[in-house]
Amino acid sequence: MALTEDRPLALPSGDSDDGYTPTGVFRRPTAETGPRSWFTTVDHKKIGIMYGAAAIFFFIIGGVEALLIRMQLWSPRGTLLSANLYNQVYTMHGTTMVFLVVMPIGAAFANYLIPLQIGARDVAFPRINAFSFWAFLAGGVFLNSSWFLGGGADGGWFMYAPNSGVIFSPTNGIDFWNLGLIITGIASLTGAVNLIVTVLNMRAPGMTLMRMPIFTWMALVSQFLLLFAIPVLTSAQVLLMLDRLFDANFFNVAKGANPLLWEHLFWIFGHPEVYLMILPAFGLVSEILPTFARKPIFGYPFIVFSGIAIGFMGWGVWAHHMFVSGIGPISVTAFSLTTMFIAVPTGVKILNWTATMWGGKLNFSAPMLFSIGLVTMFTIGGLSGVMHSVAPMDTQQTDTYFIVAHFHYVLFGGAFFGFMAGFYFYWPKAFGYMLNESIGKANFWLMLLGFNLTFAPMHVLGLQGMSRRIYTYDAGYGFEFWNKVATIGAFTLAISIAMFIFNIFYSKSKAKNLPPVGPDPWDSRTIEWMTPSPTPAYNFDPIPTVTRVDDFWYRKYGETKDGKLVRIASTAEVAQQRTDGKGIHLPSPSYWPIVLAFGLPIVAYGLIFSLWLALIGGIVVLAAIYGWVMEPPDDPDAAHDDHGSEAHASDGGDATVPVSADVVKEVETVG
Amino acid sequence: MQRLPKIVRILAVISFTAVVVLFAALIVNSFQNSGKPLTSLAPEGPSAESIQQLVIPVTAIAGVIFVLVIGAIIFITWKFRERQDSNPDEFPSQIHGKTTLEIGWTILPALILAGVAVGTVLTIINLNREEPNAIKVQVAGQQWWWEYKYDLNGDGNFDGPEDITTATELVIPAGKPVQVTTTSNDVIHSFWIPGLNGKKDAVPGLYNPLKLQADEPGVFRGQCTEFCGLSHANMRMLVRAVSSSDYDAWVRNQLKDHAADPTNPAAAEGKKVWLSLCAQCHVIKGINDAKMKETPPPLVAGVAPDLTHFMTRGTFAGSIFNLYQPVSSDGQPLPMSDVAAAGDPGAVLTGGPVNTATVNRVTLEAWLRNAPALKPMYPQGGRGMPNLNLTEEQIDQLVAFLETLN
């Protein structure tokens, strides 16, 4: 904002600016529909949807990699993949699933929902938001382009030094991994700053922090984790880049380096990373369980503070990934204890969700089933997590399939089940049609079955000695049976994913013959459900004033003193009507985020193949920054009202609340 | 509430039942550890046993919590499900929370964990207690095999004339403590003999302690558990615990240099082949150990397996292949069974003569013919054994020579 204090911003909007056209400054794009509108959009909802779509695309790639792994391990001495290819496939599977699937799906929900849940029209920095998405996509595509340019990275997603050095991995795969994740790291970092500022500054009148929906809370904690964790990874990756591309010696043991430096840096990032991946899913089920239990979340402040506690404690446990690396018994003891006690806030969450369902009137819709799936499956992952917080036990379990089982129960059974719940729950809000419930329930049961068949046997495989990251195993170790079960499970899981994708298209085709879905198909609780479905570009008209947690619910229902609920208004009365949005000033689209984002992989290709190309990429980046900075705040010809919208933006009683006007101004000036 | 299509209800029942059956089968299976040479659930040494004493109660606590939580959720979802005939305008009573309950279930898990923490700390102390009279062995990992150096005279040096260097198999006396120090010559590996203790990473530049002790003589398999590149899966190891007298005899034999030239003409030819090709990287003490000190091998790790007493090992190539076939009681070779049953050198272990009929020639010849085809390696980058393009005659001669290395 501060960068554009010069003339353009000072113009009252609508005035023309004939005398002032600096070189390279273009008018802002105006398309609102069609492909171009997506490339230039700064609308947090479109960006959220693109995050989700890209993540599902990468999920299919990562899923195919998973199936290749499972087919290779179907029987002893599998011959589908060579050792070299297997190492690439499992590395890219882990990297893809963490950085290009779970993180961006979290970002998709955060982008789509945070402004809606706090009653804002967009995020604080809409162009930066677009940049975050495009940079993520550019990084992800760059990373995967390694498959066509000499092979993927082969050092594991944890990329331990010195195995990641040029001597041990002479192909370019690790350079792609390194630079690709630096780019997605930039995306995560800018996204985190953006969403933190949005939550802290752009809440609707009356939306105090302790009235925020729990999803927004959990996403906020998760963004803070990103903000502090990503720079640690990026620093480590810059060191690795200097080692690999410019012959530095940060991880060269012969020159006196200690390989544990990388392990520490990676896990100082890597463990908060785990929590930032799971917290958005925790937030989603905290929205969904009360909706379908027909009663409020049990212990809102405990859920919120346990999330914050996880966010803080998540920083003090990283070395539990290193119990056997030789950090010494004192460190092992310390990290063993901190890791044990992080189970406390996590346990609080599980028990609160259970208590939310207690005494409720449970409607087992597809989102509810997936949410209960998260609570149960995550419980298993949490308990196995406590088991290897006990360091001596971990010395037997670490780097075996027991760990593979554990973190898939956390990240698939936890995060991904939560995301599935979120997809089914928020689909009508985002796209204006419901996903078919019967297919959704079948989807759930098949996924539950496939998931458990795949990952539950890995507990026993690990305890009985099957090591991780092995492309082959021999007969006679007792691994055959459960590996077969796991492979069957993986294909069952694949079918359940296919069922979900089928459901999207099937339900869309059926939706034509159905009445349009209303703003509030689930009888939900939070204010995003006030908006028409699909949400219009302006989100709210007018911005609501919030008086309590679950504000929208209490517009529909009153509560008597003894906790009885009575309907006080119909949904139609309290939900918002779709308006033409006239008079609401929204940030204008821009070309520059996508240009800037796609300059980054050019630099990265250049670093690998030719520094001249890096120079070209650098010029693209600089030109994009110049264009971005000098971009006029608005299309002068765009038809929009003047700032009379302020009165419009707040309903009767709210006009006196100054925050509302600020929110509108904020969005405008950001451009 | 609308009824579900029948097929979805059937799927739900199948899925739920299958998951319950699966979990039950897994629990039962985790108690069946015979025939599973890498299992961590059947400890055979004091360190592994003290870990097991932690595993049992902690797993039991986790299991009880699991049953309680999952049971509660299943109960709740059944009891509080929305009924077909329920009145849509009737709502459950609206409870927002109960602070005492919340504080209770914050403190209770913390107390349970505090109990677990006590056991954990005690076990960590126990596992790190030094054994003053332990045999000292330095274990060095490199792509993709293990080297063992015994400091027999206790001078802190592992390379003295009174010390032993061997590879692939770690020979220890049963019932006696062995203090292992792990390190690495290239990337990070992890040394893990599940039957005897947890694992310890082998980190280049670091020297990490790990106690090993076997209660009874026996063979204990291991697998490298830190990803170490191309052939990580093929980097295995084996601990051969023997009686004290066998151990002493083994030590005496290991201390010997290679004896005089072989008398068998094929073996004599094989020695020439060995000197011209293999001696660049491999050492046989008494033949090329002095020269090797001047010109180290052209390998990233700077070392290849010491072959001085090659035939005293039951396995080779990172312990993935058996050097000996199973034999019947009268010494006749039996058909190879699965490779998990480790080859047994028998009396060769302590320097006895090699019964060439029991040697697993087929695999040994295949290895010499084209090693990277049997085990992925990267010889062009100085990591692992290359294909030496030997003739069949050379291979026969080499095998004859290797068979003299007892």
HADDOCK unambig.tbl for C-alpha pairs under 7 A between the chains (distance, minus, plus):
assign (segid A and resid 83 and name CA) (segid B and resid 230 and name CA) 5.97 0.50 0.50
assign (segid A and resid 83 and name CA) (segid B and resid 231 and name CA) 6.76 0.50 0.50
assign (segid A and resid 83 and name CA) (segid B and resid 376 and name CA) 6.75 0.50 0.50
assign (segid A and resid 84 and name CA) (segid B and resid 230 and name CA) 5.79 0.50 0.50
assign (segid A and resid 155 and name CA) (segid B and resid 229 and name CA) 6.85 0.50 0.50
assign (segid A and resid 162 and name CA) (segid B and resid 187 and name CA) 5.47 0.50 0.50
assign (segid A and resid 163 and name CA) (segid B and resid 187 and name CA) 5.30 0.50 0.50
assign (segid A and resid 163 and name CA) (segid B and resid 228 and name CA) 6.61 0.50 0.50
assign (segid A and resid 163 and name CA) (segid B and resid 229 and name CA) 6.84 0.50 0.50
assign (segid A and resid 253 and name CA) (segid B and resid 204 and name CA) 6.78 0.50 0.50
assign (segid A and resid 253 and name CA) (segid B and resid 205 and name CA) 6.79 0.50 0.50
assign (segid A and resid 258 and name CA) (segid B and resid 205 and name CA) 6.97 0.50 0.50
assign (segid A and resid 294 and name CA) (segid B and resid 91 and name CA) 6.66 0.50 0.50
assign (segid A and resid 294 and name CA) (segid B and resid 92 and name CA) 6.81 0.50 0.50
assign (segid A and resid 295 and name CA) (segid B and resid 92 and name CA) 6.70 0.50 0.50
assign (segid A and resid 295 and name CA) (segid B and resid 94 and name CA) 5.33 0.50 0.50
assign (segid A and resid 295 and name CA) (segid B and resid 95 and name CA) 6.99 0.50 0.50
assign (segid A and resid 296 and name CA) (segid B and resid 94 and name CA) 6.50 0.50 0.50
assign (segid A and resid 296 and name CA) (segid B and resid 95 and name CA) 6.73 0.50 0.50
assign (segid A and resid 296 and name CA) (segid B and resid 96 and name CA) 5.81 0.50 0.50
assign (segid A and resid 297 and name CA) (segid B and resid 96 and name CA) 6.38 0.50 0.50
assign (segid A and resid 298 and name CA) (segid B and resid 95 and name CA) 6.89 0.50 0.50
assign (segid A and resid 298 and name CA) (segid B and resid 96 and name CA) 5.09 0.50 0.50
assign (segid A and resid 298 and name CA) (segid B and resid 97 and name CA) 4.60 0.50 0.50
assign (segid A and resid 299 and name CA) (segid B and resid 96 and name CA) 5.89 0.50 0.50
assign (segid A and resid 299 and name CA) (segid B and resid 97 and name CA) 4.23 0.50 0.50
assign (segid A and resid 299 and name CA) (segid B and resid 98 and name CA) 6.81 0.50 0.50
assign (segid A and resid 324 and name CA) (segid B and resid 199 and name CA) 6.41 0.50 0.50
assign (segid A and resid 324 and name CA) (segid B and resid 200 and name CA) 4.81 0.50 0.50
assign (segid A and resid 324 and name CA) (segid B and resid 201 and name CA) 5.63 0.50 0.50
assign (segid A and resid 325 and name CA) (segid B and resid 200 and name CA) 6.33 0.50 0.50
assign (segid A and resid 325 and name CA) (segid B and resid 201 and name CA) 4.82 0.50 0.50
assign (segid A and resid 326 and name CA) (segid B and resid 201 and name CA) 6.73 0.50 0.50
assign (segid A and resid 326 and name CA) (segid B and resid 208 and name CA) 5.51 0.50 0.50
assign (segid A and resid 329 and name CA) (segid B and resid 124 and name CA) 6.92 0.50 0.50
assign (segid A and resid 333 and name CA) (segid B and resid 121 and name CA) 6.39 0.50 0.50
assign (segid A and resid 337 and name CA) (segid B and resid 117 and name CA) 6.45 0.50 0.50
assign (segid A and resid 340 and name CA) (segid B and resid 113 and name CA) 6.57 0.50 0.50
assign (segid A and resid 341 and name CA) (segid B and resid 110 and name CA) 6.73 0.50 0.50
assign (segid A and resid 344 and name CA) (segid B and resid 106 and name CA) 6.28 0.50 0.50
assign (segid A and resid 344 and name CA) (segid B and resid 109 and name CA) 6.16 0.50 0.50
assign (segid A and resid 344 and name CA) (segid B and resid 110 and name CA) 6.14 0.50 0.50
assign (segid A and resid 348 and name CA) (segid B and resid 105 and name CA) 6.62 0.50 0.50
assign (segid A and resid 348 and name CA) (segid B and resid 106 and name CA) 6.07 0.50 0.50
assign (segid A and resid 354 and name CA) (segid B and resid 73 and name CA) 6.46 0.50 0.50
assign (segid A and resid 357 and name CA) (segid B and resid 76 and name CA) 6.89 0.50 0.50
assign (segid A and resid 358 and name CA) (segid B and resid 76 and name CA) 5.99 0.50 0.50
assign (segid A and resid 358 and name CA) (segid B and resid 80 and name CA) 6.99 0.50 0.50
assign (segid A and resid 359 and name CA) (segid B and resid 80 and name CA) 6.08 0.50 0.50
assign (segid A and resid 359 and name CA) (segid B and resid 92 and name CA) 6.52 0.50 0.50
assign (segid A and resid 360 and name CA) (segid B and resid 80 and name CA) 5.82 0.50 0.50
assign (segid A and resid 360 and name CA) (segid B and resid 92 and name CA) 5.42 0.50 0.50
assign (segid A and resid 361 and name CA) (segid B and resid 80 and name CA) 5.49 0.50 0.50
assign (segid A and resid 361 and name CA) (segid B and resid 81 and name CA) 5.68 0.50 0.50
assign (segid A and resid 361 and name CA) (segid B and resid 82 and name CA) 5.03 0.50 0.50
assign (segid A and resid 361 and name CA) (segid B and resid 92 and name CA) 6.17 0.50 0.50
assign (segid A and resid 362 and name CA) (segid B and resid 77 and name CA) 6.99 0.50 0.50
assign (segid A and resid 362 and name CA) (segid B and resid 80 and name CA) 5.87 0.50 0.50
assign (segid A and resid 362 and name CA) (segid B and resid 81 and name CA) 4.53 0.50 0.50
assign (segid A and resid 362 and name CA) (segid B and resid 82 and name CA) 5.09 0.50 0.50
assign (segid A and resid 363 and name CA) (segid B and resid 81 and name CA) 6.44 0.50 0.50
assign (segid A and resid 363 and name CA) (segid B and resid 82 and name CA) 5.57 0.50 0.50
assign (segid A and resid 376 and name CA) (segid B and resid 70 and name CA) 6.20 0.50 0.50
assign (segid A and resid 380 and name CA) (segid B and resid 66 and name CA) 6.91 0.50 0.50
assign (segid A and resid 383 and name CA) (segid B and resid 62 and name CA) 5.89 0.50 0.50
assign (segid A and resid 387 and name CA) (segid B and resid 58 and name CA) 6.70 0.50 0.50
assign (segid A and resid 387 and name CA) (segid B and resid 59 and name CA) 6.99 0.50 0.50
assign (segid A and resid 390 and name CA) (segid B and resid 120 and name CA) 5.89 0.50 0.50
assign (segid A and resid 392 and name CA) (segid B and resid 51 and name CA) 5.89 0.50 0.50
assign (segid A and resid 392 and name CA) (segid B and resid 123 and name CA) 6.94 0.50 0.50
assign (segid A and resid 392 and name CA) (segid B and resid 124 and name CA) 6.39 0.50 0.50
assign (segid A and resid 393 and name CA) (segid B and resid 51 and name CA) 6.05 0.50 0.50
assign (segid A and resid 393 and name CA) (segid B and resid 55 and name CA) 6.26 0.50 0.50
assign (segid A and resid 395 and name CA) (segid B and resid 198 and name CA) 4.48 0.50 0.50
assign (segid A and resid 395 and name CA) (segid B and resid 199 and name CA) 5.30 0.50 0.50
assign (segid A and resid 396 and name CA) (segid B and resid 40 and name CA) 6.39 0.50 0.50
assign (segid A and resid 396 and name CA) (segid B and resid 194 and name CA) 6.63 0.50 0.50
assign (segid A and resid 396 and name CA) (segid B and resid 198 and name CA) 4.47 0.50 0.50
assign (segid A and resid 396 and name CA) (segid B and resid 199 and name CA) 6.25 0.50 0.50
assign (segid A and resid 399 and name CA) (segid B and resid 225 and name CA) 5.67 0.50 0.50
assign (segid A and resid 399 and name CA) (segid B and resid 226 and name CA) 6.60 0.50 0.50
assign (segid A and resid 438 and name CA) (segid B and resid 4 and name CA) 6.53 0.50 0.50
assign (segid A and resid 438 and name CA) (segid B and resid 8 and name CA) 6.87 0.50 0.50
assign (segid A and resid 441 and name CA) (segid B and resid 8 and name CA) 7.00 0.50 0.50
assign (segid A and resid 442 and name CA) (segid B and resid 8 and name CA) 5.37 0.50 0.50
assign (segid A and resid 442 and name CA) (segid B and resid 11 and name CA) 6.80 0.50 0.50
assign (segid A and resid 445 and name CA) (segid B and resid 11 and name CA) 6.71 0.50 0.50
assign (segid A and resid 445 and name CA) (segid B and resid 12 and name CA) 5.45 0.50 0.50
assign (segid A and resid 445 and name CA) (segid B and resid 15 and name CA) 5.98 0.50 0.50
assign (segid A and resid 446 and name CA) (segid B and resid 15 and name CA) 6.75 0.50 0.50
assign (segid A and resid 449 and name CA) (segid B and resid 15 and name CA) 5.25 0.50 0.50
assign (segid A and resid 449 and name CA) (segid B and resid 19 and name CA) 6.32 0.50 0.50
assign (segid A and resid 452 and name CA) (segid B and resid 19 and name CA) 6.63 0.50 0.50
assign (segid A and resid 457 and name CA) (segid B and resid 26 and name CA) 6.65 0.50 0.50
assign (segid A and resid 460 and name CA) (segid B and resid 26 and name CA) 6.61 0.50 0.50
assign (segid A and resid 460 and name CA) (segid B and resid 30 and name CA) 5.98 0.50 0.50
assign (segid A and resid 463 and name CA) (segid B and resid 39 and name CA) 6.16 0.50 0.50
assign (segid A and resid 463 and name CA) (segid B and resid 40 and name CA) 5.62 0.50 0.50
assign (segid A and resid 463 and name CA) (segid B and resid 41 and name CA) 6.65 0.50 0.50
assign (segid A and resid 464 and name CA) (segid B and resid 36 and name CA) 6.74 0.50 0.50
assign (segid A and resid 464 and name CA) (segid B and resid 38 and name CA) 5.98 0.50 0.50
assign (segid A and resid 464 and name CA) (segid B and resid 39 and name CA) 3.62 0.50 0.50
assign (segid A and resid 464 and name CA) (segid B and resid 40 and name CA) 5.60 0.50 0.50
assign (segid A and resid 464 and name CA) (segid B and resid 41 and name CA) 6.69 0.50 0.50
assign (segid A and resid 465 and name CA) (segid B and resid 38 and name CA) 4.50 0.50 0.50
assign (segid A and resid 465 and name CA) (segid B and resid 39 and name CA) 4.62 0.50 0.50
assign (segid A and resid 465 and name CA) (segid B and resid 40 and name CA) 6.13 0.50 0.50
assign (segid A and resid 467 and name CA) (segid B and resid 225 and name CA) 5.77 0.50 0.50
assign (segid A and resid 468 and name CA) (segid B and resid 225 and name CA) 6.90 0.50 0.50
assign (segid A and resid 469 and name CA) (segid B and resid 227 and name CA) 6.43 0.50 0.50
assign (segid A and resid 470 and name CA) (segid B and resid 232 and name CA) 6.36 0.50 0.50
assign (segid A and resid 470 and name CA) (segid B and resid 233 and name CA) 4.37 0.50 0.50
assign (segid A and resid 471 and name CA) (segid B and resid 233 and name CA) 6.06 0.50 0.50
assign (segid A and resid 472 and name CA) (segid B and resid 233 and name CA) 6.09 0.50 0.50
assign (segid A and resid 475 and name CA) (segid B and resid 338 and name CA) 6.14 0.50 0.50
assign (segid A and resid 475 and name CA) (segid B and resid 339 and name CA) 6.91 0.50 0.50
assign (segid A and resid 475 and name CA) (segid B and resid 340 and name CA) 6.77 0.50 0.50
assign (segid A and resid 476 and name CA) (segid B and resid 338 and name CA) 5.68 0.50 0.50
assign (segid A and resid 476 and name CA) (segid B and resid 339 and name CA) 6.73 0.50 0.50
assign (segid A and resid 476 and name CA) (segid B and resid 340 and name CA) 4.94 0.50 0.50
assign (segid A and resid 477 and name CA) (segid B and resid 35 and name CA) 6.78 0.50 0.50
assign (segid A and resid 477 and name CA) (segid B and resid 36 and name CA) 4.87 0.50 0.50
assign (segid A and resid 477 and name CA) (segid B and resid 37 and name CA) 5.91 0.50 0.50
assign (segid A and resid 477 and name CA) (segid B and resid 38 and name CA) 6.82 0.50 0.50
assign (segid A and resid 477 and name CA) (segid B and resid 340 and name CA) 6.22 0.50 0.50
assign (segid A and resid 478 and name CA) (segid B and resid 35 and name CA) 6.71 0.50 0.50
assign (segid A and resid 478 and name CA) (segid B and resid 36 and name CA) 5.31 0.50 0.50
assign (segid A and resid 563 and name CA) (segid B and resid 93 and name CA) 5.34 0.50 0.50
assign (segid A and resid 563 and name CA) (segid B and resid 94 and name CA) 4.86 0.50 0.50
assign (segid A and resid 563 and name CA) (segid B and resid 95 and name CA) 6.83 0.50 0.50
assign (segid A and resid 564 and name CA) (segid B and resid 93 and name CA) 5.45 0.50 0.50
assign (segid A and resid 564 and name CA) (segid B and resid 94 and name CA) 6.38 0.50 0.50
assign (segid A and resid 565 and name CA) (segid B and resid 91 and name CA) 6.18 0.50 0.50
